Amino acid sequence: MIVKRRLMAGLSTFLLSIGAGAFVAAAPAQAALADCSDSPQFCLYDYWLSPSEPPYPGNTPRNTCIKLQSFDDDFVINLTNTRWYVFRTTTCNGSHGEIPPGYAGLLPAGYDFGQTHAIMRTSSTS
């Protein structure tokens, strides 16, 4: 009987820890999505998943270089139906990273926290 109680207590603790871990991991991403879900938008977030820039609407003029305000971007959500480019320069020249339509996640390597200085919406849908 004692072994059965210990087993049940251990199983309960294990299940609670898994559930709590999933809740903690999901909460920031859900909060970030709520800030970017009103209409098709391109949203940038900092390391702590706080908005680092205003949302850029899906009808932002394409091929127009947009200098970012904070340079503290680490995470991106692209709810538009077009590809966006990210740049290390404020003039959108040189190499670039690509954010495909519907992507939500970390910025490409080399364009993460403190490295992204400008963005540009393209006409490409893939």
Salt bridges, closest charged atoms under 4 A:
GLU98 OE1 - ARG83 NH1 3.02
GLU98 OE2 - HIS96 NE2 3.51
